[in-house]
């Protein structure tokens, strides 16, 4: 297709240079031919020159960009068909036959970019950059002489509008003696974080540990990257970027909090392998400051129970500019969810293209906040702000990815907790937990069942069970009394109901047969919760 004016990218402009390139050379102690593995060279793209056409017509020229994933932090992007970068073979390199490879990545649109290698106008090979992250791509075996110029040219530009652009990004070229002994791959495992700002390495239930490795193979290709939790293989990936999502629900037991050592092992196409650096994370259960959060909201779905927390269905005092957008029931979630209640919670979300705002009325105070999020169909990054402060930078990388972000300690001073999600796509918030933290000057309300009754109250199955409590607050007013039923025979915990005026009375209807510990808890107008009052109820 015809070229169009290139999109300007940040980075310094490179002048027309006499193509002297930075190289990595070993000792040259052998006769001129054949070359040996010690005579390999690595040619950096961004210190090379461009053809006179690009210098004279900079709208079509390549550009140096800053890229933390590139060697040395810089790479060169080819924006239009015919854009090229030239490499001069070092004078110190012996003549001979070499395998020529390029470390590059493709910015995909309507297909992958293709680059060609040539020498003096003679085609030598092509490479398809169907990888979003940097990887080695092989042009083939080439006869090389010192001082020759090798040119990498972009062949198939495409552009469909903003965000729809096909480009080739070149990091460096390698020359390895043809037939040399296999060189093992290289691999680095990035530090795992849970998306919080500042980053941390502590993971609680529904925090997913994203393992991401950078792997290269200078004389072949990376076949796969295996991820290990200690000595246990937990997953593999054959496509760059090499990632695996370690699920705290599926892969990690959370009975106790303890450190875990994670590694990545890269295997190349000849079976050689290299193990990465260690990354340590701490996983374990969260410590809940109260029996239940002050507010727990399922934004786009119905009231539900997940992990012992009762989520209300967008009750009074919760506002948002998002629309309910349940994820399709057959769409894949990453990682898969084992608990139906949690899956329903995640799939029902509010969504908005542009800033997504949520406002939850709470008394002034300091809170521990968690937020369930769900990636959009293009897995675009989302920044989360709480009360105007950046608390998370969520980079899902995969459509259908979900996580529970937090906890964040947030101070509320205006009677409402405000959360905002911003990004290039459609932000999706699924659910929220707001736990009140103990604060100086707190005085707990007091609650007691009335009448005290027998140690065990017995009721026939099907009969409504009346529950009444007396509650008071020494320094204010009681806001509500909430009743829960904890089964002693294996049934899920149930929220019976709540009462907001004295006498604080509710009726438990349809209680299944079994033995229960019924709990009452009073909460005052500032969000302070009482100690729990308990009684045993037998339903036969």
N, C-alpha and C positions, 0 to 999 in steps of 0.2 A: 504494500500500500504506500502512497506517497508520504514523504516525511512532513511533519508539522513542526512549528517552533517548539523547541524543547522546553520542558518545565525546569525552571532554575531551582537548584538545590543548594543548601548551605554548604560552605566549604571554600577553601582557597582556590583561586585560579592558578593553573600550572602553565608557565610559559613554555615556548618551544625550546627544548633543551637538546644538547648533544647527547643522546641516549646513553648516559653512563649510569648503570644500575647498581644498587646495593646487592651484594651477593654473599652467600654463605658457602665458602670453599673449604674442602679438606686438603690434606697434603697431596701433592702430585709427584709420586715417587715411581710411577710405572712408565713403560714406554708409551709413545703417543697413542697407539691403538693396541688392543681394544681398551676403551675406558673402563675404570673400576668404580665401585660404589663410592670411593672416597672423592670422586670428581664430580659430585652432584652440585647443582646450583639452584638457588631460590631467587627469583627475580621479582622485585616488588613493583606493582603496577603504578602506584601513585608517584614514584620518582622517575618515571619514564616520560617520554614526550609524545605528542600527537602529530598527525600529519599536518602539512601546511594548510590544507583545506580547513581543518578545525580551527587553527589559529586565525585564519583570515575570516572565517565565518563562525564566530563563537556561539551563535544560536544553535548550531548543530554539534558543537564540541562536547567531548566528555567532561566530566567534572570530578574533582576529588571531593569526597565526603568524609565527615567524621563518623566512625562506626566502631563501637566498642568491641564488636565481635570480630573485626578484621585484625590481622596481624599488624601490630604497631598502632592500632586505633584509627587507621585510615584505609579507604578503598577507593576505587574508581568506578563511577557509574557511566554506562554507555546508554544514551537516551534515544538515539535515532539510528535507523538503518544506515550502515556505512560508517558509523562512529567506530574508532579503533584506538588501540594502544599498542605501541611498539616496544619490543624488548631487544636489547643488544646482548648477544652471547659474550660473556667475559673472555678477555684475551687469555686468561690463565686456565680456561677450561680446555681440556684436550679434545681434539677432533675425534669423532666417533658416532655411534648410533645411540640415541637416547630416547627414553620414554618421556614424552612431554605432557604435563598435566597442568590444569589451571584450577586454582582454588577460587570458587566463585559461587554466587547465588543468583536466583532468578526472581524478579518481581513479576508475578504471573498475571496475565489478563488474556482470556480467550486463547489459551495455549501458553507454552513455555518459550522463553527466549532461547535462541540458538546463536552460538558464536563459532567462528571459523578461524583456524590457524593457517597462516601462509608465510612463505619466504620468497621475497623478490617477485611477488605476484603468482607464485606457484602454490596451489591449494595443497595443504598437508593433512587436513582432517577437520572434523566439526565436533562440537559438544553441545548437548541439550541441557540447559540449566533448569531442570524440573524440580529443583530443591529450593525451598524457601530460606533455609539456613545455609551457611557456607559448607561446601563439600568439595572434594577433589573430583574433577572430571577429566577423563583421559582423551587426548588427541591422537595417541598412537605413537609408534616408534618412528623417529626422524633422524636422518643423517645430519649432523651439526658440525659447523666449523667455527672456531673462535672469531669474533668480530661480526658474525652474521646478524641480521635483524630478523626477528620473528614478530609477526603482527597478528594480534587478535582483533577480529572485526565482528561487529554486531550485524546480524543478517535479517532479522524479521520483526521490526518494531510494530507495535499496535497501540492504539490509544482510543478509548471510548468516552472520554470525559473525565471529570474529577474523580479520583480514586479508582479509575479504570485505565491502567497503564502497564505496559509490558516493557521492562528494562532489564539490562544485564549489569551485575555488579561484580567487578573483578578485583580480587585481593592480590594474588601473586601467581607466577608461573614457576613450575619446577622442572628441572632436567635431571633425570636419573638414568645412569648407564643401563642400557637394555640388557636384560638377562642377569642383572645384579641380584644378590641375595635379598630375600624379602625383608622389608623394614616393618616392625610392628606398628600398629596404629598408636596415635596419641589420644588421650581422653582426659577431660577435666570435668568434675562434678560441681555444679554451682551450689552455693549456699542456699538451703531451703528456707523459705519464709512463708508466713501465712497471709501475706498481703497487707499487714498492718504497717502503719507509719508511726514511729520508726519500726523497722523490721525486727521481728523476733523469731526465736526458734522453738517456742513452746506451742504445742498443739493439743487442743482439747477435743472433746467429741464433735464430730462433723467438721473439724478442720482437716483439710486434705493436704498432705505433704506432696508438693509438686517436685519431682526429681527431674532435673534437666541437665543433660551432659553435652559438652562440645567434643566432637570426635572427628579426627582426620586420619587419612592414610596416604602418605606422600607417594607411595609406589603402587597403589591399587585403589581399593574402595573399602569403606567400612561396611561389613555385612550386617552387623547388628550391635546394639548396646544392651547389655544385661544389667539390671539393677538389683542390688543386694541389700537386705536388711540384716546386718551381721553376716552370717554364713548362709542365709536363706535367700534363694532367688525369688523375687517378688514380681518381676515383670521384665519384658524386653520390648525394644522398639527397633525396627529396621529402617526407619525413615527419619531424616533430619527435619526439624530439630528433634533430638532424641529425648523423649520425655516419658514419664510414667507417673500416674497419680496414685499415691499410696493412700488408701481409704482408711480412716480411723474406725469406720463402721465394719469394713470387711476384712482388712489386713492386719489391724493392730489392736491388741487387747488393751483396754483402758482401766483395768482394775487398780493398778498402781502407777504412779508417775515415776518414770525413770528414763535415762538417756538411751538413745539408740544410735548405732553407727551405721551409716548408709554409704555405699560405694557404687560406682559404675564400672563395668568391664566391657571394653570395646574389643570386638573380634573382626579381623579383616577377611577378605575373600580367600586368603591362603591359610586361614585358621590361626594366624598369630594373634595374640591378645595382650592387652595392657589393662591394669587396674588403676582406677583414678585415686585421687586424694580422698580422705575420709571427710564426711560431713556428719556432724552430730546434731540431733534434734532431741527434744524432750517431749514425750507424749504421756498423757494421763488425764484423769477426770478433773473437771473444774470444781472449785470449792464454792458452793452456793451460799451467799450471805444470808438468805432467808428461805423459808419453805417454798415459796413461789415468787416469780418476779412481780414487781408492782404492776407492770403492764406486759402482756404478751399478745401480739396481734398477728393473725393470718390475713394479710392484706387482701388477697383476691379469692379466698376460699371460705369454707365453713369452719366453725369452731372445732378444734381437734386437740388430741393429746399426743405429744411426742416427747420421748425421753423424760416422762414424768412432769412435763410442763404443759399447762392448759393454755391454748391459744384461742383468743376470742376472734370472731369474724368482724373485723373493722368496727369496733364498738363506737359509741359516742365519744367525742373528744379526740378522734383520729381523722385527719384530713390529708388528702394527697391530690396532686394534679395528674396522677397516672391513671391509666385505664386497666381494668382487669383483663388479663390476656393469658388464659390457661394454656400452657404448653401442650401440644398434641399428645394424646395418650400413648401413641405409638412412637413418638420421637425418643431417641436414645438420650439417656442422661449419663453424664460422666463425672464420677464413677457411678456404676449402677447402684440403685438403692435397694436395700434388703427389706426395709420396713414399710408397709403400705401407707401408714399414717404419715411418715416422713416424706414419702414420694408425693402424696397428695399435697402436702404443704409446699414442697418445692415447685411442683408443676403449676400451682395457682399463684400468680404473681400480679403485681401492677407494673405497667410498662409505659415508657414515654420516650419518644425520640427527641432528645434534648434534655435539659436539666430536669431530673425527676425529684420532686420535693415531697417529703412526708413530715407532718407535724403531729406530735402526740402530746396531749395535755398531761403534765405531771407537776406535782408540787416542786418548788425550788429545792435543790439539793444536789448531791453528787451521786452518779449512777454508773453501773457497769452495764454496757450496751453490747448486744450481739445483733448481727444482721445476716439473714439468709439472702443470697444473691444467686441469680441464674443468668448465664451468658446468653447473648443474642445469637442469631443464626450465623453471624460472621465472627463471633468470639472476640469482639473488640474490647479494649481495656476500658475500665471505669474507675474514676476517682470518686471517693466517698468523703463527704464533709459532715461533721457533727458540730452543731452550733458554730458553723463557719470555719472550723479547724479541720485540716486534712487528716483523716484517720486511716485511710486505706487506699492503696493503688492496686486494683484487682486486674490481673492479666490472665484471663482464662485459657487462651491459646486454642481451645477446642469448643466448637458449638455444643450446647447442651451441658457444659460444665457448670456445676453448682458448688457452693461452699457456704459455710457459716463463718462470717468474718467477726473479728473482735476477740476478746473483750476490749472495749475502749472505756476509759474513765472519763466521763463527761459531766461538767458542771452546768446545771440549768439555773438561770437567774431571772427568767421572764415567764415562768409558769408553763413552758412548753419545750419539748425536745424537738429540734429541727434537724432533719437529715436531708442531704442533697447528693444525688448521683450525677456526674457529668462525664461525657465521653463522646466519641464519634458515632456511636450506634444508638440502639434502643436500650436504655437502662432498665433493669428488671429487679425489683425488690420483692421477695416472697414473704418474709416474716421478720418480726422484730421481738427481741426480749430486752426489757428494761428492769434491772435489778437495783434496788436502792441500797447504797452502802451505809454502814453505821457512821454517824456524825456526832461531833461534840454537842452535848446538851440534849441528846435524844432521851426521851422518857417513854418507855413502852406502855401501850394500853394494857388493860387486864380483861380476861375473858374467863367465864365459868359456865358449864352446862347447868341448866335449871329444869326441873329439880335435880339434885345430884343423882338420885336413883340407885339401883343395884349395880354391883360390879359388872354384870352382864345383862343387857336388856334383850329380851327375846321377843321376836315377832314372827307370825306365820307368813309364809311366802305369799306375795300378792297384796299384803296389807300395807297401806301408806304408813310411813314412819315419821312422826312429828319430832323435830329437833329444835330446841330453844336454848339460847345462851344469854347471859347477862354480861354486858361489856361496858367498860368505862375508861376514860383517858384522863390521867391526873393533870395534864397541862393543855388540854384542848378538847376536841370532839372526835368521837368515833365516826369514821367514814362508812365502814361496813364490817360485817362478820361473814367469813367465808367458811363453808363446810366441805370436807373431803372424806372419802371412804377408801381406806387402804385394806385390801383383801388380805387375810391371813391364810387363804387357801389357793392363792395363785392367780386370781382374776386381776385385770388391770386396775390401777387406781382410778377413782371416779371423782369428778367434781359434782357434789350434790346440788349446790346452789349458794346464793349469798343473800343477805338481808341488810338493808341500809337504814332501818329505823327500829327502835326498841318497841316491843320486845323482839329480839333478833331471832325470828322464827322462820324455818323452812320445812318443807315436807319432802321426804325421800320416797318417790313412787317407783314401782317396778324393780325393787332391789332383788338381784338374783340370790338364790340360796347360798349360804356360806357364813363364815365368821369374819367380821370386819372390825377394824379400829377406826372409829369415826373421829375426825379431828376438826376442831373449831379454832379459827384464828381471827383476831380483830386487827384492823388496820385503821390508823387515825388519819386526820386530814393532811398531815405532812408526809404520809407514806410510811410511817414507822409501824412495824408489825409487832404484835404481842408474841409471847411464848405460846405454844399450842396447848390446847386443852383436849384430852382424849377420853373416849369411852368405848367399851366393847359392845357390839351389836351382833346378835345371832339371828339369822333369817333361816327358818326351817320350813 
